[in-house]
Amino acid sequence: MNTRLNELLEKLDVVAGDPDGPLHDPEMAELARLIRAQIIPLPQAQYVNSRGTICPNCGGSDCVTTDELSLEDGSSNVFGNSSCCDCEATWTELYQLMGFENLKR
């Protein structure tokens, strides 16, 4: 995506989404997120840094849900089906079992 377009959409999202700001307009903030989502999905690193709380399709954070996690047989990979009730996107979250901590006897 054009870097300048992304910067402007991000600015619109922040300015219009600020409830204390003079240009507060939740619909404009949502429009900026939806336009950005149609142009480019959320980068993997940003999704991971959000701890899976942001929809990789529309960028919304109000309604992301993950179903029960399941362990793949014979591996340490864990999967969870996720969805966004704002844009109705679905995706699979990927986890990896790394070990355990704080064993008490």
Order of alpha helices (4+ residues) and beta strands (2+ residues): alpha-alpha-alpha-beta-beta-beta-beta
